[in-house]
Amino acid sequence: MDLKTLFEQAAEESKTLSDRPSNDTLLQLYSLYKQATEGDVNVDPPANPFDFVSKAKFEAWAGLKGKTKEAAMQEYINLVGKLKG
């Protein structure tokens, strides 16, 4: 299977994990997914300083700036595989 197919499969599997991952792990999954599908962050940071969830998501994604889509896909696949056990 090619990387994109494995990535899409891992994205589906991430929705059916038996245990809910920690917030840090969820942020990691989110940022890797965004980097793999959209590339470097392409939106403005949240305007509301009290929107902590959006701010954390933005910062996690921005932290992956420069990582290739392929590398992000592979890391996402590896992380979901680890979470599945």
N, C-alpha and C positions, 0 to 999 in steps of 0.2 A: 504494500500500500504506500501511496505517496504521503508526504508530510501533511498536506492540506487535508486529506481524508482522515488521517490519524488525529489531526487537530480537531476536526469537526466531530469525530467519534468521542474524543476526550471531553469536548464541550457538552455533548449530550450526557455522558457518564457523570459529569460533575453535578448534574441536576438530580441524580439519584443516589448520591452517597449515603451510606447508612448512618453516619454520624455527621452532624453539622460542624464544619471546620471552625476554627477560632476566627475572630475578626481580622487578625493579622493575615491569616491564610486566605481568607475571603478577599482581602485587599490585594494580596499577591495574585490570586486568580484573576481578579478584575483587571488589574493593571497589565498583566501578561496578555489577557484576552484583547484588551484595547490596543496594545502595542502590536499584537499579531494581526489584528484585523484592520487597524487604521493607521498604524505607524506612530511617529512622534505626536505628542499631544498637540491638538489643533483647535482647542477651544480656550476661551478666556477663563482665568480662575474664578471661582464663585464670588459674587459681589457681596453676599451676606456673610459677615465674619462669624456669625453664630451658626452657620450651616456646616457643622463639623463633619458630617458624613460626606458631603460633596467636596469639602476641602481635603479630607483624607484621601478620597478617591483621586482627585486631581493631582495631589502631591505624589501619590503612589505611581500614577501613570507618568507624570513628568519625570520621575526618578529613573525611568527606563529610556529616556531620550538617547537616541543614537543606536539602540539595540535593533538589529535587523528583525524584520517580521518573521523570518525563518527561525532565528534563535529564540524569539519569544514563543513561537509555536512549539518548539522542542521543549523548552522549559515548562510550558503549560502542560504538555503531554506527560512529562516526567512527574510533575507535581500531582496531577490527577491520579496517575498510576500509584504514586506513593500513598495518597489519601485512600485509595481503594484497598490498599494493604497487600 
